[in-house]
């Protein structure tokens, strides 16, 4: 992930997955390989990042080995040797990394205030000192962690969370932000890595501003050295008095002697380091010097750079840091005013990657007028191309609107293929003076960036949704089926095995239904295969978001919508009903956390799927243009109201599903035949009303209008109306607005209470009732979920009253 995020390319990422990244980076540093294969960072920086990752990845293994060590009364010499050699390996690796970073000439030239504390004449002694320091610190930390972890894992986890919280608070107070200084690297992962480093193997490089800084670095070392004896004492005390069976079997004297020896080694290493390091750099281990102040000083004074030389090259390199650490806006603005000159006579550092990175991250206020104008022109061109990439119906509708507008203003209409008019809203800034143009283009760019950020969130939401529906829900379903079939008591083993078979049958039927829909609608062999393997949502999401969808994809948005509808109606909803029926028949001791997790996960999954799907479809420009009467009820410009509508949809669908699950589970427990008859009656009634409204029972989509496909589609409509009523189903040719509202009202007000009443009466009439819960619990659950569904529905519709009539 680090290799890919830092832009090193596909080949290094693949090599990292195969485990050969350290060797690859070393060969690049030694120039055995062609340096051109390294992109994004220098070979030395790539090697440093790799070693850092290797160091972090080795810590969990060492901690696990040491935690096992204290659980033996008399550990063997091999056990001690394994833990000791692991600590030595980490210490040596850290020392090599530190030597490479500090002795590298380019680092000393660029960051001479920090790098250069290792003098060449004392290199060997400093290597010994750093190794002893890292070995002693890590060994003492391992002993304290092992004792605490064996005594109480929950208390140790709480201590780690407190330490992590204090670290994040200190980082924020020092830097004024929680953003890491390199935007290419994930901030959460990097901050977690820095905490792990300072807690287990505090490399002196951690004192670099923007990581820990000198004062926070030395304070952290002092804290952990003092905390280690406290952790050992508390761990031994807790294990002796609160654990019924002692978990720490290693003799306490051995533990204390080991801690004392390793702490002495730590102080010895520190003493050697501070004695033989450069006197000019000792203050960097204790001073409070922020990265923002360091960048500000280098902006004015430094003339060295990784590429090129002079102040301009140095300042260009400093802009690689996160924008929070940049100098004042006016200084950056004065520096970038020479952009046009750089275009005519490009400096060595003025590369395409640098330009792209600066234009992407720089505050809009610092960009020159020519740059803002070029960015705006490019953006307007993209919008124009996208706007003219719809089908003939879209182009015809646009031309009619232009003709009507031209008739009113007596201006000739713009032809579909003509360029953007100079009087269009995107070009109106040209009529202003330079200051006005600058302000107008800044406002344009801010809106564009805001839209792009919203688009990124939408993409993340769609990928998360696709992954959730493809494999997370699938895996949890398989786990529940396995648990039911293997962990049942003798008296109920046959019933639980049958429940597991039903769960698997629902899953298989859903996958084959998706595959059949893909095959019948001519989506191609790949789409059909992905559906059988459970990856159809991922496949359709890729087609929607990618600039190069698969050739067989005709309408990616519609295909994704249909796939999601099948996922909800033929998999998530039936699974929820089946698993809920199992849970209501089990007593408290028989209900596992996995069952509850899968059940609530299905409810959340369905609610999220429906609300996210509705948000994406209703905000689609194409659907709003083609079907403006139906789509457009979610506000597109008001982010707050848009969020409120989505929350309302989520609450409505989740509560509606819970209410239906309660009533159906109770009736199903009372009589399986009755629930089958009940569903058949409601399905026939709904489809008959649909036929009376539309005059046709078949589906309207080409390829799915056959008898078998239409039957499956009608089943989806029925299940959707009964359990997860997609607002999208109010579209004519599906259910329509009035029929959609009628089915929702019927379920919440009439059907659900009636089913619960009948189911409770039938179960109470049995000699041995099957329901493990009290009737009052079911009634209260149905009342609360019904009220919540009505609140969500009213809240959702009331946000945009102009479109409420379609419901």
DAURTA-V307672 format. One record per pair of residues at least 4 apart in sequence whose C-alpha atoms are under 8 Angstrom apart, sorted by the first residue. I is the first residue (numbers start at 1). J is the second residue. Records with the same first field share a line. If there is no record, write none. Layout:
I: J + J
This chain:
1: 5 + 13
2: 6 + 49 + 185
3: 7 + 8 + 9 + 12 + 13 + 16 + 46
4: 8 + 9 + 10 + 13
5: 184 + 185 + 186
6: 40 + 41 + 184 + 185
7: 39 + 40 + 41 + 184
8: 12 + 13 + 38 + 39 + 40 + 41
9: 13 + 37 + 38 + 39 + 40
10: 14
11: 15
12: 16 + 21 + 24 + 38
13: 17
14: 18
15: 19 + 20 + 21 + 24
16: 20 + 21
20: 24
21: 25 + 50
22: 26 + 47 + 50 + 51
23: 27
24: 28
25: 29 + 43 + 44 + 46 + 47 + 50
26: 30 + 47
27: 31 + 32 + 33
28: 32 + 33 + 34 + 35 + 38 + 43
29: 43 + 44 + 47
31: 35
35: 43
38: 42 + 43
41: 45 + 46
42: 46
43: 47
44: 48
45: 49
46: 50
47: 51
48: 52 + 97 + 101
49: 53
50: 54
51: 55 + 93 + 97
52: 56 + 97
53: 57
54: 58
55: 59 + 90 + 93 + 94
56: 60 + 193 + 196 + 197
57: 61
58: 62 + 90
59: 63 + 200
60: 64
61: 65
62: 66 + 83 + 86 + 87 + 142
63: 67 + 142 + 145 + 146
64: 68
65: 69 + 82 + 83
66: 70 + 83 + 142 + 143 + 146
67: 71 + 142 + 143 + 145 + 146 + 147 + 149 + 150
68: 72 + 146
69: 75 + 79 + 80 + 250
70: 75 + 146 + 147 + 248 + 249 + 250
71: 150 + 247 + 248 + 249 + 250
72: 248 + 249 + 250
73: 249 + 250 + 251
74: 250
75: 79 + 80 + 250
76: 80
77: 81
78: 82
79: 83
80: 84
81: 85
82: 86
83: 87
84: 88 + 139
85: 89
86: 90
87: 91 + 135 + 138 + 139
88: 92 + 131 + 135
89: 93
90: 94 + 135 + 201
91: 95 + 131 + 132 + 134 + 135 + 201
92: 96 + 131
93: 97
94: 98 + 131 + 134 + 201 + 203
95: 99 + 127 + 130 + 131 + 203
96: 100
97: 101
98: 102 + 203 + 204 + 205
99: 103 + 118 + 127
100: 104
101: 107 + 115 + 205
102: 107 + 108 + 115 + 116 + 117 + 118
103: 107 + 108 + 115 + 116 + 118
104: 108
105: 109
106: 110 + 306
107: 111 + 112 + 115
108: 112 + 114 + 115 + 116
109: 304
110: 302 + 304 + 305 + 306
111: 115
112: 116
113: 281 + 284
114: 208 + 281 + 284
116: 278 + 281
117: 277 + 278 + 279 + 280 + 281 + 282
118: 122 + 123 + 126 + 276 + 277 + 278
119: 123 + 276 + 277 + 278
122: 126 + 276 + 277
123: 127
124: 128
125: 129 + 272 + 276
126: 130 + 272 + 273 + 276 + 277
127: 131
128: 132 + 269
129: 133 + 268 + 269 + 270 + 271 + 272 + 273
130: 134 + 269 + 270 + 273
131: 135 + 269
132: 136 + 265 + 266 + 268 + 269
133: 137 + 265 + 266 + 267 + 268 + 269 + 270
134: 138 + 201 + 202 + 203 + 266 + 269
135: 139 + 262 + 265 + 266
136: 140 + 262 + 263 + 264 + 265 + 266 + 269
137: 141 + 200 + 201 + 225 + 262 + 263 + 265 + 266
138: 142 + 200 + 201
139: 143 + 259 + 262
140: 144 + 228 + 258 + 259 + 260 + 262 + 263
141: 145 + 199 + 200 + 224 + 228
142: 146 + 200
143: 147 + 232 + 255 + 258 + 259
144: 148 + 228 + 229 + 231 + 232 + 259
145: 149 + 156 + 228 + 231 + 232
146: 150
147: 151 + 231 + 232 + 235 + 236 + 248
148: 152 + 153 + 155 + 156 + 231 + 232 + 234 + 235 + 236
149: 153 + 155 + 156 + 235
150: 235 + 247 + 248
151: 235 + 236 + 238 + 239 + 243 + 247 + 248
152: 156 + 235 + 238 + 239
153: 157
154: 158
155: 159
156: 160
157: 161
158: 162
159: 163
160: 164
161: 165
162: 166
163: 167
164: 168 + 195
165: 169
166: 170
167: 171 + 195
168: 172 + 178 + 191
169: 173
170: 174 + 216
171: 175 + 176 + 177 + 178 + 212
172: 176 + 177 + 178
173: 177
174: 290
175: 210 + 290 + 291 + 292
177: 324
178: 187
179: 187 + 322
180: 185 + 186 + 187 + 190 + 191 + 210 + 211 + 322
181: 210 + 321 + 322 + 325
182: 320 + 321 + 322
183: 187 + 320 + 321 + 322
185: 190
186: 190
187: 191
188: 192
189: 193
190: 194
191: 195
192: 196
193: 197
194: 198 + 206 + 211 + 212
195: 199
196: 200 + 201
197: 201 + 202 + 203
198: 202 + 203 + 206 + 217 + 220 + 221
199: 220 + 221 + 224
202: 206 + 221
206: 211 + 212 + 213 + 217
207: 211 + 212 + 213 + 214 + 215 + 216 + 217 + 284 + 285
208: 212 + 213 + 214
209: 213 + 214 + 289 + 290 + 291 + 294
210: 290 + 291
212: 216 + 217
213: 217 + 285 + 287 + 288 + 289 + 290
214: 218 + 283 + 284 + 285 + 286 + 287 + 288 + 289
215: 219 + 285 + 286 + 287 + 288
216: 220 + 286 + 288
217: 221 + 285 + 286
218: 222 + 285 + 286
219: 223
220: 224
221: 225
222: 226
223: 227
224: 228
225: 229 + 263
226: 230
227: 231
228: 232
229: 233 + 259
230: 234
231: 235
232: 236 + 256
233: 237
234: 238
235: 239
236: 240 + 248 + 252
237: 241
238: 242 + 243
239: 243 + 246 + 247 + 248
240: 246
243: 247
250: 254 + 255
251: 255
252: 256
253: 257
254: 258
255: 259
256: 260
257: 261
258: 262
259: 263
260: 264
261: 265
262: 266
263: 267
264: 268
265: 269
266: 270
267: 271
268: 272
269: 273
270: 274
271: 275
272: 276
273: 277
274: 282
277: 281 + 282
278: 282
281: 285
282: 286
283: 287
289: 293 + 294
290: 294
291: 295 + 325
292: 296 + 324 + 325 + 326 + 327
293: 297
294: 298
295: 299 + 318 + 325 + 326 + 327
296: 300 + 326 + 327
297: 301 + 302
298: 302
299: 311 + 314 + 315 + 318 + 327
300: 311
301: 311
302: 310 + 311 + 314
303: 309 + 310 + 311 + 312 + 313 + 314
304: 308 + 309 + 310 + 311 + 313 + 314
305: 309 + 310 + 313 + 314 + 317
306: 314 + 317
307: 313 + 348 + 349
308: 313 + 347 + 348 + 349
309: 313 + 314
310: 314
311: 315
312: 316 + 335
313: 317 + 349
314: 318
315: 319
316: 320 + 349
318: 326
319: 323 + 326 + 358
320: 357 + 358
321: 325 + 326
322: 326
323: 361 + 362 + 363
326: 332
327: 331 + 332
328: 332
329: 333 + 365 + 366
330: 334 + 366
331: 335
332: 336 + 366
333: 337 + 365 + 366 + 367 + 368
334: 338
336: 366 + 367 + 368
337: 367 + 368
338: 342
339: 343 + 368 + 371
340: 344 + 370
341: 345 + 346
342: 346 + 347 + 350
346: 350
349: 354
350: 354 + 355
351: 355
352: 356
353: 357
354: 358
355: 359
356: 360
357: 361
358: 362
359: 367
362: 366 + 367
363: 367
364: 442 + 445 + 446
365: 442
367: 371 + 372
368: 372
369: 373 + 437 + 438 + 441
370: 374
371: 375
372: 376 + 438 + 441 + 442 + 445
373: 377 + 441
374: 378
375: 379
376: 380 + 441 + 444 + 445
377: 381
378: 382
379: 383
380: 384 + 426
381: 385
382: 386
383: 387
384: 388 + 420
385: 389
386: 390
388: 395 + 416 + 417
390: 394 + 395 + 622
391: 395
392: 396
393: 397 + 626
394: 398 + 622 + 625 + 626
395: 399 + 416
396: 400
397: 401
398: 402
399: 403 + 413 + 414 + 415 + 416
400: 404
401: 405
402: 406 + 413 + 414
403: 407 + 412 + 413
404: 408
405: 409 + 413
406: 410 + 411 + 412 + 413
407: 411 + 412
414: 418
420: 424
421: 427
422: 427 + 428
423: 427 + 428
424: 428
429: 436 + 437 + 440 + 441
430: 437
432: 436 + 437
433: 437
434: 438
435: 439
436: 440
437: 441
438: 442
439: 443
440: 444
441: 445
442: 446
443: 447
444: 448
445: 449
446: 450
447: 451
448: 452
449: 453
450: 454
451: 455
452: 456
453: 457
454: 458
455: 459
456: 460
457: 461
458: 462 + 616
459: 463 + 545
460: 464
461: 465 + 612
462: 466 + 541 + 612
463: 467 + 538 + 541
464: 468
465: 469 + 608 + 609
466: 470 + 537 + 538 + 541
467: 471 + 472 + 537 + 538
468: 472 + 473 + 605
469: 473 + 474 + 537 + 567 + 605
470: 474 + 534 + 535 + 536 + 537 + 538
471: 475 + 534 + 535
472: 476
473: 477 + 598 + 601 + 602
474: 478 + 507 + 534
475: 479
476: 480 + 598
477: 481 + 503 + 504 + 598
478: 482 + 504
479: 483 + 594
480: 484 + 500 + 594 + 595 + 598
481: 485 + 499 + 500 + 501 + 503 + 504
482: 486 + 500
483: 487 + 488
484: 488 + 496 + 497 + 499 + 500
485: 493 + 496 + 497 + 500
486: 497
488: 492 + 493 + 496
489: 493
492: 496
493: 497
494: 498
495: 499
496: 500
497: 501
498: 502
499: 503 + 578 + 582
500: 504
501: 505
502: 506 + 578
503: 507 + 575 + 578 + 579
504: 508
505: 509
506: 510 + 570 + 571 + 574 + 575
507: 511 + 571
508: 512
509: 513 + 570
510: 514 + 566 + 567 + 570 + 571
511: 515 + 531 + 532 + 533 + 534
512: 516 + 531 + 532
513: 517 + 566
514: 518 + 528 + 531 + 532 + 536 + 563 + 566
515: 519 + 527 + 528 + 529 + 530 + 531 + 532
516: 520 + 528
517: 521 + 704 + 709
518: 522 + 523 + 524 + 527 + 528 + 531
519: 523 + 524 + 525 + 527 + 528
520: 703 + 704
521: 702 + 703 + 704
522: 552 + 703
523: 527 + 528 + 552 + 553 + 554
524: 528 + 552 + 553
525: 529
526: 530
527: 531 + 536 + 539
528: 532 + 536
529: 533
530: 534 + 535 + 536 + 539
531: 535 + 536
532: 536
535: 539
536: 540 + 563
537: 541 + 560 + 563 + 564
538: 542
539: 543
540: 544 + 556 + 557 + 559 + 560
541: 545 + 556 + 560
542: 546 + 549
543: 547 + 548 + 549 + 550 + 553 + 556
544: 549 + 556 + 557 + 560
549: 553
555: 559
556: 560
557: 561 + 617
558: 562
559: 563
560: 564
561: 565 + 613
562: 566
563: 567
564: 568 + 609 + 613
565: 569 + 716
566: 570 + 571 + 716
567: 571 + 572
568: 572 + 573 + 606 + 609 + 720 + 724
569: 573 + 574 + 716 + 717 + 719 + 720 + 724
570: 574 + 716 + 719
571: 575
572: 576 + 602 + 605 + 606
573: 577 + 602 + 606 + 719 + 723 + 724
574: 578
575: 579 + 602
576: 580 + 599 + 602 + 603 + 661
577: 581 + 661 + 664 + 665
578: 582 + 665
579: 583 + 595 + 599
580: 584 + 599 + 661 + 662 + 665
581: 585 + 664 + 665 + 666 + 668 + 669
582: 586
583: 591 + 595
584: 665 + 666 + 771 + 772 + 773
585: 669 + 770 + 771 + 772 + 773
586: 590 + 591 + 771 + 772
587: 591 + 772 + 773
591: 595 + 596
592: 596
593: 597
594: 598
595: 599
596: 600
597: 601
598: 602
599: 603
600: 604
601: 605
602: 606
603: 607 + 654 + 657 + 658
604: 608 + 654
605: 609
606: 610 + 653 + 654 + 724
607: 611 + 649 + 650 + 651 + 653 + 654
608: 612 + 650
609: 613
610: 614 + 649 + 650 + 653 + 724 + 726
611: 615 + 646 + 647 + 649 + 650
612: 616 + 646
613: 617
614: 618 + 726 + 727 + 728
615: 619 + 634 + 646
616: 620
617: 623 + 631
618: 623 + 624 + 631 + 632 + 633 + 634
619: 623 + 624 + 631 + 632 + 634 + 636
620: 624
621: 625
622: 626
623: 627 + 628 + 631
624: 628 + 630 + 631 + 632
627: 631
628: 632
629: 806
630: 731 + 803 + 806
632: 636 + 803
633: 800 + 802 + 803 + 804
634: 641 + 642 + 645 + 800
635: 639 + 641 + 642 + 800
636: 642
638: 642
639: 643
640: 644
641: 645 + 799
642: 646
643: 647
644: 648 + 796 + 799
645: 649 + 795 + 796 + 797 + 799
646: 650 + 796
647: 651 + 792 + 796
648: 652 + 791 + 792 + 793 + 795 + 796
649: 653 + 792 + 793 + 796
650: 654 + 792
651: 655 + 788 + 789 + 792
652: 656 + 788 + 789 + 790 + 791 + 792 + 793
653: 657 + 724 + 725 + 789
654: 658 + 789
655: 659 + 785 + 786 + 788 + 789
656: 660 + 723 + 724 + 748 + 785 + 786 + 789
657: 661 + 723 + 724
658: 662 + 782 + 785
659: 663 + 748 + 752 + 781 + 782 + 783 + 785 + 786
660: 664 + 722 + 723 + 747 + 752
661: 665 + 723
662: 666 + 756 + 778 + 781 + 782
663: 667 + 752 + 753 + 755 + 756 + 759 + 782
664: 668 + 675 + 752 + 755 + 756
665: 669
666: 670 + 755 + 756 + 759 + 760 + 771
667: 671 + 672 + 674 + 675 + 755 + 756 + 758 + 759 + 760
668: 672 + 674 + 675 + 759
669: 759 + 763 + 770 + 771
670: 759 + 760 + 762 + 763 + 770
671: 675 + 759 + 762
672: 676
673: 677
674: 678
675: 679
676: 680
677: 681
678: 682
679: 683
680: 684
681: 685
682: 686
683: 687 + 715 + 718
684: 688
685: 689
686: 690 + 718 + 743
687: 691 + 697 + 714 + 718
688: 692
689: 693 + 739
690: 694 + 695 + 696 + 697 + 735 + 739
691: 695 + 696 + 697
692: 696
694: 732 + 733
697: 710
698: 705 + 706 + 707 + 710 + 711
699: 704 + 705 + 706 + 709 + 710 + 713 + 714 + 733 + 734
700: 704 + 705 + 733
701: 705
704: 709 + 710
705: 709 + 710
706: 710
707: 711
708: 712
709: 713
710: 714
711: 715
712: 716
713: 717
714: 718
715: 719
716: 720
717: 721 + 729 + 734 + 735
718: 722
719: 723 + 724
720: 724 + 725 + 726
721: 725 + 726 + 740 + 743 + 744
722: 743 + 744 + 747
725: 729 + 740 + 744
726: 730
727: 740
729: 734 + 735 + 736 + 737 + 740
730: 734 + 735 + 736 + 737 + 738 + 739 + 740 + 806 + 807
731: 735 + 736 + 737
732: 736 + 737
735: 739 + 740
736: 740 + 807
737: 741 + 806 + 807
738: 742 + 806 + 807
739: 743
740: 744 + 807
741: 745 + 807
742: 746
743: 747
744: 748
745: 749 + 750
746: 750 + 751
747: 751 + 752
748: 752 + 753 + 786
749: 753
750: 754
751: 755
752: 756
753: 757 + 782
754: 758
755: 759
756: 760 + 778 + 779
757: 761
758: 762
759: 763
760: 764 + 775
761: 765
762: 766
763: 769 + 770 + 771
764: 769
765: 769
773: 777 + 778
774: 778
775: 779
776: 780
777: 781
778: 782
779: 783
780: 784
781: 785
782: 786
783: 787
784: 788
785: 789
786: 790
787: 791
788: 792
789: 793
790: 794
791: 795
792: 796
793: 797
794: 798
795: 799
797: 801 + 803 + 804
798: 804
800: 804
801: 805
